[in-house]
Each structure stands twice: as C-alpha cells, then as structure tokens.
Amino acid sequence: MFIFIFNKLKTFPKGGVHPPEVKISAEKPIEKLPLPANVTIPISQHIGVPAVPVVERGESVKTGQIIAKTGGFVSANIHASATGRIAKISEEMDSSGYRRMSIMIRVDKEEQWADGIDTSDKLISEIRFTRDQVLQKILEGGIVGMGGATFPSHIKLNIPKGKTADVLIVNGVECEPYLTSDHQLMLEKSEELMVGVRILMKALGVDKAIIGIENNKKDAIDKLSKLAAKHDNISVVALKVQYPQGGEKQLIKALINREVPSGKLPIDVGTVVHNVGTTYAVYEAVQKNKPLIERVVTVTGKSVSKPGNFLTRIGTPVSTLIDAAGGLPEDTGKVISGGPMMGKALNDLDIPVTKGTSGILILPESESARSKSKVCIRCSKCISVCPMGLEPFYLMTTTQRAMYDEAEQNRILDCIECGSCSYICPSNRELLDYIRLGKSTISNLIRERQSV
Amino acid sequence: MNQTIIITIVSLSGLGAIAAVILYIVARQFKVETDPRIDAIEEVLPATNCGGCGQPGCRAFAEALAAASDISDMHCPVGGNEVMKLVGEILGMEVKEKDPYIAVVKCSGSFEHRKKTNIYDGAPNCTIASLLYGGDTGCAYGCVGLGECVDACDFEAMYMDEKTGLPVVIEDKCTACNACVKACPKDIIELWPRGRKNRRIYVACMNEDKGGIAKKYCSVACTGCEKCVEVCKYDSVVVENNLAVIDPEKCKLCKECVFVCKSNSIHMINFPPPKDRPAVQERPNRKLARTRIETVGVEVTGVEIAISNVTDGTSTENEPEEGNKTEIEKNITKNEENPSGDHKEGGDISSENDNKA
C-alpha cells in the first residue's frame, strides 16, 4: 500500500483521455435479481463459432445444465441459466442488433440445479485439481472474457507451443465511466477472487500475478492488497485514472512495461490478461462446478432512480433489469449495453443480457444525441489522445476515399476502438465509425488475399 | 544589335535542330510497340471509366479486349451491344449480343410500410450502420436509406426519394455498371434484364425472416407464402429461406404472381394498367398498391414503384395518359371511402394460413 503513495502512479505512456467518471452506482451492494419469466440465451455470446444446441423444444432443463456445446475450436459452451422448459429455439434480437439463433426457456418457479453444482457461499480455497483438470473445467463451464471482448478463456489459457508466459495480469481497472460491476465484485468477492487468481496462475504455469486497479477504487485496492499480502507472488498495483487504462495492451505496458508488437498477442510478450469478472467465474467453475450462468451487471444513468449492481442470470431481458433499477426514465435518449465509451446502443429493450454485458447505461436525450459532424480543422487532438499512436483523422479519410492500402500501412488494424478520438474531436467527426468500417473492409481484403 | 538577334536565332535554331535529331533517333530506337487496336478500341468505348466491365477503366478494358482470344464473355454495360459490335469489328471477332440490364431496388419498405423502431444518428453511411446493427426498422434485410448507392452512381441515375426513403433508379440514365450493387451492404440492388418492351417483374423484398416477423415490421414484406410459386406456369419463382425469388430467364412476364401476392412485394414495371382485370381491382388487399399510388403519385419516368408506373404512360402509347390517371384516381377515392378494405396486421397472415390449410 505504501508503494503507490510514494511512487508516481503507473500508466500507459501514450495518449488517453479522462472523461468524467460518474460512478453513480459505486458502493451499491450487488443485488440478486429475481428470476424473470423467460430467459433468452443466444447461442453466440462469444467471439468465434456459435455453440450448437443440444436440447430440443419442449425439453425440461435444470439450472446449470448444458444446452449448447462448443461448435469448434474457438467457441464456448452455453448453459441453462434457469430451470424450466425450452419454449422455443428461434432467431431473436440480441445485442449485435441482428436476429440470431437463441434458446428461450420458460422459467419455472421452483429452481432445480443440475447435479454436482455447489450453490453454497462457502469459500473453497484449496485447489485440488491438476492443470489439465482446471483447463477442462474452464472449457466445460463456458467461461469467456467478461470484460466485453468475450474471447473463450480456455483458449487464452492454453499457451501455444513455443511460447511461454511468466506473469498473469488481472484486469480490475474498469476504466469505462459509469460502470461499477467489477469494482463491486472486487469488494464483495475478494477472497474468491484471490483463489481465482491462483487457479489461473496454475492453469498458465506462472508464478507471478499482478492485479491492476485504477486509483479511483481505493477501497478495492486496500482490500485486495491486504489479501495479496498473504501470497508473496501476487501483487496489487494502483493505476492512474486514465481511459483506456483497462485496454489489454495499455495495461501490459503500464504494469510490466512490455509493448505488444503490432499484430501480436499478449502471449508474445509472455503475459496473459484476464478480467476480474472472468477470474471470479473461473473460481466458480473450478471450485464450485458452477458454469457461467450469471454475472454482475451495472444499471446506471443520471436519471435512473435506483441505479445499482445486479447479479443477473444470462438471458434476462434488459427491460427486466431496467425495471429493477426503477424503470426507464422519461427523458431516455439511448440505452447502451456497456459503458459510454465503448458500449453499444440497443435497438430493442427485450435484448437479453449475455456473458459480455458489463452494464446497462441509460443516457438522457440531451446527452445521447450526436452533434453534427463538421470539417476537420487539423487540430491533431485525435493523434495526441490515441493510445495506440495512430492517426485517426488520416485513417478516417483514407477509409472514406477507399484508399485501403494506405490505411493498412498506417496500421488501422491496430486500433483498439477505444473511442478516445471521437470523444476528443472538437468537430464531432465520426472518426471511430469510419475506422471500424475500414478495419472490417481491410480484414476482409486480407482474408481474400490469404485465400488466393 | 541586329547581329546579336541573328546570333541568338541561329544558335537556338541550331540547338533545336540538334535536339530534334536526337529525339528522333531516340524515339526510333526505343519505340514501345503497342497494339494499334487498343487505341482504336479505346476510341469506341464510352470513356466513363466506371468499372462496370470489371476492369479499372476503359483503357484497361481495351487492353484486356485486345489481349483476349475470346471476347464473348466481355461486355461494356454502358456502351451496350452497339459498342461491343464496333469492338468486334475492330478485333474481327464474334460478339455475343447481350440483353440490356438495369439496376432494380429489391426493397419496397418505405416509411409508410416499414415504421421506424429506433433512431440512428451515427455516420451517414449504409455500411457503417449495418455493421452496427440491423437498421432503424425491425427489418434487418431492407434498405438502410442512407444513400450509399446514390453516392456510388457515376451517372446520376439514382436518387433517394424523400417520401419513401428508398433509392430510385432513373431508367434512362442507368447503365447497369454494377457500382450501386457493389456499394449496397444489404445487397438489395440487383442487375435485372430490362426485359421485353422494358417491362419486368421482380420480388422487391429481401426479408428472410419468417412470415409473421417479416410482416410485423414491414407491411409489404414477402412472407414466403408460396402463392406465387403455385400460380407460376413457368417454374420461374422459387421460395428459399422464406423469400420468393424470380428467375428473370424463365419469367414470361405473365403477371399472375403480381396479382396473387397478398403483400404486394412483387413489382411490375412499365406494364399497362390492369384495367382488364376488374376482379383483382376490387380485392381488398390491393389497397396497399393504391396507397402507394397516392403517396408517390405521378412520378417521373422510370420510377421503380409497383403499379404506379402505369401513370407515366411511357409504355402505354395506345391508351391516352389522361384516361389512366383518372381511372387510378377514381380507385384511390373509392378506397378512401371504403375503409373496410383496410389492411390489418395479423389478419392478413391468418387468412393466409387458412388458405394453406
């Protein structure tokens, strides 16, 4: 604890912004959301191949029972998040904004858990499993990155041949304004988290772990530091409050001063980053045999009457969550899944909560409308805030003019889509919109090139 | 003084002459042999550099033509058969005549038929919007309405209709260069044979959702009811993924599918008005077509809207234009007076199911 008082706080060296933090729902204890009448569970809640349903319409399922199995190497299992009958397997709107295959369960009042799941709150700190068993349990539990990227965790932990990791980084930064779900989880489940960290260390075969937390969560830093003091190989580091501190590459640079080269992964510099939410899910999957069927979701917004952090079952409609937070305010302009910087506006309130939903942010109309885009005044603010050292204005222009070679040479694919450029632009230019377009077009071009 | 001028003139002329000799020798020595036919072909091509032939510009197409051993698959959509005939004469090769094509917009979900369910205020670009989500209506297959196709058109052959929110192809200007087809992220624009007497029939819908969902969000969506398949005598209609698709090669323009379609998702263009079919006119579900006439009204030539084209009179030389208009106007007024023929959601679908059963 004394280290960071005397030292300058660590941060990433390039760019970044500091939007107002507005952590309204901080210090609101995690509240268990009652089961909704129906849960709609999309079979594609992760990056990669959608899972393949293994249940049929009309079948009865227990909570925690597997309902869709991995559809390929990069894929994750999906479990029933409630007890009930499969009402339908059909295409429903999900947070991608498109209709995707989903499994709808009509929820029974009486909850029955699948066999072998420990639902007690008892802390199990002893790790009785071998590395392979741990990886198997994480795969079976359908654990994905819960920070928002939803990359299947078992793949991240399975280090490819020829590469080694020497340090595990646990991401408790939560740099997005408004969101507090990770913060609250760190406070309330700190002991479980430490066990989770040790499990991840075992799975990776590393003997060092660093938990990075932004300095605006001092209580979490204190609590976890005290617990970490019991283990000499786990440390907690406070980080400067700067967006996007929680970006994987930024966090690695800030904590261990290693730079992930362009087009490479963290494992190429000997580290793996996991979010605290994922770490807790790993603890539950390994120690309690409990698959990923619920997560903490922040429901917040300036006009929301009862903002809070809710332990929500996967598949719960967003509208249920909003009702729990006191209903949809009248001045609502946008309902955003995620934070204000990287989140995505929802086009329907029946969209279900998925494994990657960290928060539901309700923005009033006055704050949500985008101002009209004006011409670029060459102020170069976007360049100075870009944490990846890119030139956002140039990437936008080259994309608009279909100069894809030029955009690719200027490393458009390195963009982490943090939105700092769009946030800072005094002309309200749609920088990130066009960069995303360029990224997707160029990825397709590269794929075409490779197939030829 | 005079002497100076003379010396200058003589010396400069001398330099010029020497340079001319050197340049002449160099030009002879390093002459680049080009196929003279390339220039000849380029001369005939329309010089629009639209890329509709698949080559980056007319010069590249001319080079490709001169180098090809068989040009029957190569076609300049802008110049059409006339230009290709000239090219064939230059190359001394056989050119296959190709039917002229035109871009058709396969979506009829105007503001009126497809209500907005949310507001999009991101970058005004169709591809960006569709990368983000399904669109500001409940239909994820239809037109986004931000006009990327219009921007892509080099011939000013398209415009966004402010009343419907859909792009409109101007028949006389469209060269079928494929630029709009490539630009559209939803793939709703397709090149279609212009057809006999410039008449054509196509399904103006891309919605692959099941009938109920499709209809819930768009009143003119194809529900995949297969009525058109049943009625078609030429096997030119198939229903795949809840969506009817017409094969223009097989279609004989008999219009049966148009009349049988309850959703009005099948459009017929440049046909004379269906006055010889009074039974069809009286059917309540024709209301939708009439409403469309009402809103889009008497449009300019080549507007891609269903029955409304009967009003422009381009293909109805035999009938007096004024007469057509009054007839349709009568229909509209008749319909306004008779609200019982109102189209209702769900009701339509259930009757469909009844028919199926």
Interface residues (C-beta under 8 A of the other chain):
Chain A: E91 M93 S96 G97 Y98 R99 K344 N347 D348 A369 R370 S373 E430 D433 Y434 R436 L437 S440
Chain B: T117 N118 D121 G122 A123 N125 T127 I128 L131 L132 Y133 G134 D136 A140 D209 I213
